[in-house]
Amino acid sequence: MSFGGGGSTDSYDSASITYSGGTAVTQNYGGNVGTNGNLDVSGSKTTINGSLSTPRAGTGSCSTSTVTALSTNGNATVTGGITELPGAVTYNTPTAPSPAPPTTSMSIANKPDCTGIPSCTTDSAAKPTETYITAASTSSTATSLGSLTVQGNLHLVPPAGTAAGSVVYINANSITTNGNPNIYIDPIPGTSPAQYAQIVLNIAPTGSIDLTGSTLSNPSLIPANFQVLYGGTNLVKINGGTQTAMLLYAPNASFKLNGGGSLYGSVIANQVTDLGGGAIHYDRELQKQFYQLGNYMLSAFNWQKY
């Protein structure tokens, strides 16, 4: 895990968000990180506003033969210190989309055209550059997309009539963006004030995720409303932004937060890199909703005489 260039972590609570100048206010605590290996932090403004949890011990230079818990330089800091774990933490590979999505190339252009794209609609009169893909209400009938290239603005939409907080599904072989489009996580159609479903995007393990050529906008700032699952090993790349809120669960892949923007939510990946000064804001509300049982670990024992 590597942070540098002023990269940081902290936290907020999506159940009670406050704003200042149009940006969500975060708190300088709760941005805990964890790794089975080493955390490398560098740069005078690089700050982990939380703790580091790892089965490793010690600080200083890290090598393949001597893995330390923490390597720092340039006055980078971990405010919550180190919590030494009794053993490594393992995460289950997410279930692959079934049936497997097609590998057919599909393109979202900067024009009203849904040719060959399932569950896709446009509004050529009101918003001629916007494309809408509707998720499905059950995992067995998930909207199935191929190798999707997004070059125009794309809205991911729950089905009309979906209950707030319900889970809806999109499967895809891969997703790539270029040309700086916007990807919007839309509320349930017809709701006022806006209510959201939880859109789950499951990417095939042979595919890839590259959103560095786009801006992801989840106005609710509730990361549960956009969950990305990926069981593959290809590098996952995301741009940060003022409304980039998501859960990324990619335990076998490396993750890179591109540029100096913000990501609101949580990231689980094989490796995490944030060297461009980006900020990861953990949503403390996730502790109540999203967790999985880890492997058993010895925490204490005592001797008894019989």
SULCOR-V924729 format. One record per pair of residues at least 12 apart in sequence whose C-alpha atoms are under 7 Angstrom apart, sorted by the first residue. I is the first residue (numbers start at 1). J is the second residue. D is the distance in whole Angstrom. If there is no record, write none. Layout:
[[I & J & D] [I & J & D]]
This chain:
[[1 & 35 & 7] [1 & 38 & 6] [1 & 39 & 5] [1 & 40 & 6] [1 & 271 & 6] [1 & 272 & 5] [1 & 273 & 6] [2 & 39 & 6] [2 & 40 & 5] [2 & 41 & 6] [2 & 272 & 6] [2 & 273 & 5] [2 & 274 & 6] [2 & 275 & 7] [3 & 40 & 6] [3 & 41 & 5] [3 & 42 & 7] [3 & 46 & 7] [3 & 273 & 6] [3 & 274 & 5] [3 & 275 & 5] [4 & 41 & 6] [4 & 42 & 5] [4 & 43 & 6] [4 & 46 & 6] [4 & 274 & 6] [4 & 275 & 4] [4 & 276 & 7] [4 & 277 & 6] [5 & 42 & 7] [5 & 43 & 5] [5 & 46 & 6] [5 & 275 & 5] [5 & 276 & 5] [5 & 277 & 5] [6 & 43 & 6] [6 & 44 & 7] [6 & 45 & 4] [6 & 46 & 4] [6 & 277 & 4] [7 & 46 & 5] [7 & 47 & 7] [7 & 274 & 6] [7 & 275 & 6] [7 & 276 & 7] [7 & 277 & 4] [7 & 278 & 5] [7 & 279 & 6] [8 & 46 & 6] [8 & 47 & 5] [8 & 48 & 5] [8 & 278 & 7] [8 & 279 & 5] [8 & 280 & 6] [9 & 31 & 5] [9 & 47 & 7] [9 & 48 & 5] [9 & 49 & 5] [9 & 279 & 6] [9 & 280 & 5] [9 & 281 & 6] [10 & 26 & 7] [10 & 27 & 6] [10 & 28 & 5] [10 & 29 & 5] [10 & 30 & 6] [10 & 31 & 4] [10 & 49 & 5] [10 & 50 & 7] [10 & 280 & 7] [10 & 281 & 5] [10 & 282 & 6] [11 & 26 & 6] [11 & 27 & 5] [11 & 28 & 7] [11 & 29 & 6] [11 & 30 & 5] [11 & 31 & 5] [11 & 281 & 5] [11 & 282 & 4] [11 & 283 & 6] [11 & 284 & 7] [12 & 26 & 5] [12 & 27 & 6] [12 & 281 & 7] [12 & 282 & 6] [12 & 283 & 5] [12 & 284 & 6] [13 & 283 & 5] [13 & 284 & 5] [13 & 285 & 6] [14 & 221 & 7] [14 & 222 & 6] [14 & 283 & 6] [14 & 285 & 6] [15 & 285 & 7] [23 & 242 & 7] [28 & 49 & 5] [29 & 49 & 5] [29 & 50 & 5] [30 & 49 & 7] [30 & 50 & 5] [31 & 48 & 7] [31 & 49 & 5] [31 & 50 & 5] [31 & 281 & 7] [31 & 282 & 6] [32 & 49 & 7] [32 & 50 & 4] [32 & 51 & 5] [32 & 52 & 6] [33 & 51 & 6] [33 & 52 & 5] [33 & 53 & 6] [34 & 52 & 5] [34 & 53 & 4] [34 & 54 & 6] [35 & 53 & 6] [35 & 54 & 5] [36 & 54 & 5] [36 & 55 & 6] [36 & 88 & 5] [36 & 89 & 7] [37 & 54 & 7] [37 & 56 & 6] [37 & 67 & 7] [37 & 69 & 7] [38 & 67 & 7] [38 & 68 & 6] [38 & 69 & 5] [38 & 70 & 6] [39 & 69 & 6] [39 & 70 & 5] [39 & 71 & 6] [40 & 70 & 6] [40 & 71 & 5] [40 & 72 & 6] [41 & 71 & 6] [41 & 72 & 5] [41 & 73 & 7] [41 & 76 & 6] [42 & 72 & 6] [42 & 73 & 5] [42 & 74 & 6] [42 & 76 & 5] [43 & 73 & 7] [43 & 74 & 5] [43 & 75 & 6] [43 & 76 & 5] [44 & 74 & 5] [44 & 75 & 5] [44 & 76 & 5] [45 & 76 & 6] [46 & 76 & 5] [46 & 77 & 7] [47 & 76 & 6] [47 & 77 & 5] [47 & 78 & 6] [48 & 77 & 6] [48 & 78 & 5] [48 & 79 & 6] [49 & 78 & 6] [49 & 79 & 5] [49 & 80 & 7] [50 & 78 & 6] [50 & 79 & 6] [50 & 80 & 5] [51 & 78 & 6] [51 & 79 & 7] [51 & 80 & 4] [51 & 81 & 5] [51 & 82 & 6] [51 & 83 & 7] [52 & 81 & 6] [52 & 82 & 5] [52 & 83 & 6] [53 & 82 & 6] [53 & 83 & 5] [53 & 84 & 6] [53 & 85 & 6] [54 & 69 & 6] [54 & 83 & 7] [54 & 84 & 5] [54 & 85 & 5] [55 & 84 & 5] [55 & 85 & 4] [55 & 86 & 6] [55 & 87 & 5] [55 & 88 & 6] [56 & 68 & 6] [56 & 69 & 5] [56 & 84 & 7] [57 & 69 & 5] [57 & 84 & 7] [58 & 70 & 7] [59 & 71 & 6] [86 & 297 & 6] [86 & 298 & 7] [87 & 297 & 6] [89 & 294 & 7] [89 & 295 & 7] [90 & 294 & 7] [90 & 295 & 7] [91 & 251 & 6] [93 & 231 & 5] [93 & 251 & 6] [94 & 229 & 7] [94 & 230 & 7] [94 & 231 & 5] [96 & 204 & 6] [96 & 205 & 7] [96 & 231 & 7] [97 & 171 & 6] [97 & 202 & 6] [97 & 204 & 6] [101 & 144 & 5] [101 & 145 & 6] [101 & 146 & 6] [101 & 171 & 6] [101 & 172 & 6] [101 & 173 & 6] [102 & 145 & 7] [102 & 146 & 5] [102 & 173 & 6] [103 & 146 & 5] [103 & 147 & 5] [103 & 173 & 6] [104 & 146 & 5] [104 & 147 & 6] [105 & 146 & 6] [105 & 147 & 5] [105 & 148 & 6] [106 & 146 & 6] [106 & 147 & 6] [106 & 148 & 5] [106 & 149 & 6] [107 & 148 & 6] [107 & 149 & 5] [107 & 150 & 6] [108 & 149 & 6] [108 & 150 & 5] [108 & 151 & 6] [108 & 152 & 6] [109 & 150 & 7] [109 & 151 & 5] [109 & 152 & 5] [110 & 129 & 5] [110 & 151 & 6] [110 & 152 & 4] [110 & 153 & 7] [111 & 128 & 6] [111 & 129 & 5] [112 & 124 & 6] [112 & 128 & 5] [112 & 129 & 6] [112 & 130 & 7] [112 & 131 & 7] [118 & 143 & 7] [118 & 144 & 7] [118 & 145 & 7] [119 & 133 & 6] [119 & 134 & 5] [119 & 143 & 7] [120 & 132 & 6] [120 & 133 & 4] [120 & 134 & 7] [121 & 133 & 7] [129 & 152 & 7] [129 & 153 & 6] [130 & 152 & 7] [130 & 153 & 5] [130 & 154 & 6] [131 & 153 & 6] [131 & 154 & 5] [131 & 155 & 6] [132 & 154 & 6] [132 & 155 & 5] [132 & 156 & 6] [132 & 157 & 7] [133 & 155 & 6] [133 & 156 & 5] [133 & 157 & 6] [134 & 156 & 6] [134 & 157 & 5] [134 & 158 & 6] [134 & 159 & 6] [135 & 157 & 6] [135 & 158 & 5] [135 & 159 & 6] [135 & 168 & 6] [135 & 169 & 5] [135 & 170 & 5] [136 & 159 & 7] [136 & 168 & 5] [136 & 169 & 5] [136 & 170 & 7] [137 & 159 & 7] [137 & 167 & 7] [137 & 168 & 5] [137 & 169 & 6] [138 & 168 & 6] [138 & 169 & 6] [139 & 169 & 6] [142 & 169 & 5] [142 & 170 & 5] [142 & 171 & 6] [143 & 169 & 7] [143 & 170 & 5] [143 & 171 & 6] [144 & 170 & 6] [144 & 171 & 5] [144 & 172 & 6] [145 & 171 & 6] [145 & 172 & 4] [145 & 173 & 7] [146 & 172 & 5] [146 & 173 & 5] [146 & 174 & 7] [147 & 172 & 7] [147 & 173 & 5] [147 & 174 & 5] [147 & 175 & 6] [148 & 174 & 6] [148 & 175 & 5] [148 & 176 & 6] [149 & 175 & 6] [149 & 176 & 5] [149 & 177 & 6] [150 & 176 & 6] [150 & 177 & 5] [150 & 178 & 6] [151 & 177 & 6] [151 & 178 & 5] [151 & 179 & 5] [151 & 181 & 6] [152 & 181 & 5] [153 & 181 & 5] [153 & 182 & 5] [153 & 183 & 6] [154 & 182 & 6] [154 & 183 & 5] [154 & 184 & 6] [155 & 183 & 6] [155 & 184 & 5] [155 & 185 & 6] [155 & 186 & 6] [156 & 184 & 6] [156 & 185 & 5] [156 & 186 & 6] [157 & 185 & 7] [157 & 186 & 5] [157 & 187 & 7] [157 & 188 & 7] [158 & 188 & 5] [158 & 197 & 6] [159 & 188 & 7] [160 & 188 & 6] [160 & 189 & 5] [162 & 188 & 7] [164 & 195 & 6] [164 & 196 & 5] [164 & 197 & 5] [165 & 196 & 6] [165 & 197 & 5] [165 & 198 & 6] [166 & 197 & 5] [166 & 198 & 6] [167 & 197 & 6] [167 & 198 & 5] [167 & 199 & 6] [167 & 200 & 7] [168 & 197 & 7] [168 & 198 & 6] [168 & 199 & 5] [168 & 200 & 6] [169 & 199 & 6] [169 & 200 & 5] [169 & 201 & 6] [170 & 200 & 6] [170 & 201 & 5] [170 & 202 & 6] [171 & 201 & 6] [171 & 202 & 5] [171 & 203 & 6] [172 & 202 & 6] [172 & 203 & 5] [172 & 204 & 6] [173 & 203 & 6] [173 & 204 & 5] [173 & 207 & 5] [174 & 203 & 6] [174 & 204 & 7] [174 & 207 & 5] [174 & 208 & 5] [174 & 209 & 6] [175 & 208 & 6] [175 & 209 & 5] [175 & 210 & 6] [176 & 209 & 6] [176 & 210 & 5] [176 & 211 & 6] [177 & 210 & 6] [177 & 211 & 5] [177 & 212 & 7] [177 & 213 & 5] [177 & 214 & 6] [178 & 213 & 4] [178 & 214 & 6] [179 & 213 & 6] [180 & 213 & 5] [180 & 214 & 4] [180 & 215 & 7] [181 & 214 & 5] [181 & 215 & 6] [182 & 214 & 6] [182 & 215 & 5] [182 & 216 & 6] [183 & 215 & 6] [183 & 216 & 5] [183 & 217 & 6] [184 & 216 & 6] [184 & 217 & 5] [184 & 218 & 6] [185 & 217 & 6] [185 & 218 & 5] [196 & 225 & 7] [197 & 225 & 6] [198 & 224 & 6] [198 & 225 & 4] [198 & 226 & 6] [199 & 225 & 6] [199 & 226 & 5] [199 & 227 & 6] [200 & 226 & 6] [200 & 227 & 5] [200 & 228 & 6] [201 & 227 & 6] [201 & 228 & 5] [201 & 229 & 6] [202 & 228 & 6] [202 & 229 & 5] [202 & 230 & 6] [203 & 229 & 6] [203 & 230 & 5] [204 & 230 & 7] [205 & 230 & 6] [205 & 231 & 5] [205 & 232 & 4] [206 & 232 & 6] [207 & 232 & 7] [208 & 234 & 6] [208 & 236 & 7] [209 & 236 & 5] [209 & 237 & 6] [210 & 236 & 6] [210 & 237 & 5] [210 & 238 & 6] [211 & 237 & 6] [211 & 238 & 5] [211 & 239 & 6] [212 & 237 & 6] [212 & 238 & 5] [212 & 239 & 5] [212 & 258 & 7] [214 & 239 & 7] [215 & 239 & 7] [215 & 241 & 7] [216 & 243 & 7] [216 & 244 & 5] [217 & 243 & 5] [217 & 244 & 5] [218 & 243 & 5] [218 & 244 & 6] [218 & 245 & 6] [219 & 243 & 6] [221 & 243 & 6] [221 & 245 & 5] [221 & 264 & 7] [222 & 245 & 6] [223 & 245 & 5] [223 & 246 & 4] [223 & 247 & 5] [223 & 264 & 7] [223 & 265 & 5] [224 & 246 & 6] [224 & 247 & 6] [226 & 246 & 5] [226 & 247 & 6] [227 & 246 & 6] [227 & 247 & 5] [227 & 248 & 6] [228 & 247 & 6] [228 & 248 & 5] [228 & 249 & 6] [229 & 248 & 6] [229 & 249 & 5] [229 & 250 & 6] [230 & 249 & 6] [230 & 250 & 5] [231 & 250 & 6] [231 & 251 & 7] [231 & 252 & 6] [232 & 252 & 6] [232 & 253 & 6] [233 & 252 & 5] [233 & 253 & 4] [234 & 253 & 6] [234 & 254 & 7] [235 & 253 & 6] [235 & 254 & 5] [235 & 255 & 6] [236 & 253 & 7] [236 & 254 & 6] [236 & 255 & 5] [236 & 256 & 6] [237 & 255 & 6] [237 & 256 & 5] [237 & 257 & 6] [237 & 258 & 7] [238 & 256 & 7] [238 & 257 & 5] [238 & 258 & 6] [239 & 257 & 6] [239 & 258 & 5] [239 & 259 & 7] [239 & 261 & 7] [240 & 257 & 7] [240 & 258 & 7] [240 & 259 & 7] [240 & 260 & 7] [240 & 261 & 4] [240 & 262 & 4] [240 & 263 & 5] [240 & 278 & 7] [241 & 261 & 5] [241 & 262 & 5] [241 & 263 & 7] [242 & 262 & 6] [244 & 262 & 7] [244 & 263 & 5] [244 & 264 & 6] [245 & 263 & 6] [245 & 264 & 4] [245 & 265 & 6] [246 & 264 & 6] [246 & 265 & 5] [246 & 266 & 7] [247 & 265 & 6] [247 & 266 & 5] [247 & 267 & 6] [248 & 266 & 6] [248 & 267 & 5] [248 & 268 & 6] [249 & 267 & 6] [249 & 268 & 5] [249 & 269 & 7] [250 & 268 & 6] [250 & 269 & 5] [251 & 268 & 6] [251 & 269 & 4] [251 & 270 & 5] [252 & 269 & 6] [252 & 270 & 5] [253 & 269 & 6] [253 & 270 & 5] [253 & 271 & 7] [254 & 269 & 6] [254 & 270 & 5] [254 & 271 & 4] [254 & 272 & 6] [255 & 269 & 6] [255 & 271 & 6] [255 & 272 & 5] [255 & 273 & 6] [256 & 272 & 6] [256 & 273 & 5] [256 & 274 & 6] [257 & 273 & 6] [257 & 274 & 5] [257 & 278 & 7] [258 & 276 & 7] [259 & 276 & 5] [259 & 277 & 7] [259 & 278 & 6] [260 & 276 & 5] [260 & 277 & 5] [260 & 278 & 4] [261 & 278 & 5] [261 & 279 & 6] [262 & 278 & 6] [262 & 279 & 5] [262 & 280 & 6] [263 & 279 & 6] [263 & 280 & 5] [263 & 281 & 6] [264 & 280 & 6] [264 & 281 & 5] [264 & 282 & 6] [264 & 283 & 7] [265 & 281 & 6] [265 & 282 & 5] [265 & 283 & 5] [266 & 282 & 6]]
